[in-house]
């Protein structure tokens, strides 16, 4: 069997090169789809993702027009490195959504809605209602800004910076490392920026209720906080929603500075 495959490779060198290139590009595409926003949603069946990766791989192989792999080429190393590069490109966009989710979780806790949990099919975990709502809002903003186009543009550009059969990943060429480190270290800071209006408003409400409890001890402030916090927090969210949309949009627009 091996001899027959070797003879076929000699008779059809272009076919052999296309198959070798297709395996490597398919691995990079799988890593990209696994972590990229919108494409990594669990609502999309795995068969659909694999079929999409296969179709895109066939298209890219026809465009790349690869040559024969090097003589000492290791297919397993190439698959691993290309999967890592694809996953890295998708994960960098996912960082913005992680920051949005962290801000939503802070708001949810401050509003006293920690017990209101739903199942997120994407992460297969229990998440708060506001976290789920903010995640959907972030994805809609990402799509509206053309984020999917940015992702595929960065993915195609990665073949110029990191060739198919390369054995080292030039991180300084693929991404803006300084900006990437700054953004990854400021995920909680960005989430706090999103949640700060509600946090400050509810903190002011807690101070007012604390003053009431000291001046009128007969008032059950503990029960009043359960009544006022969700309503007051929801009113603040509705009021600042346009500003939140602009802030999240700025975060996604800054994502283009990475590549």
Secondary structure, 3 states (H helix, E strand, C coil): CHHHHHHHHHHCHHHHHHHHHHHHHHHHHHHHHHHCCCCCCCCCCHHHHHHHHHHHHHHHHHHHCCCCCCCCCCHHHHHHHHHHHHHHHHHHHHHHHHHHHHHHHHHHHHCCCCCCEEEECCCCEEEEHHHHHHHHHHHHHHHHCCHHHHHHHHHHHHHHHCCCCCCCCCHHHHCCHHHHHHHHHCHHHHHHHHHHHHHHHHHHHHHHHHHHHHHCCCCCHHHHHHHHHHHHHHHHHHHHHHHHHHHHHHHHHHHCCCC
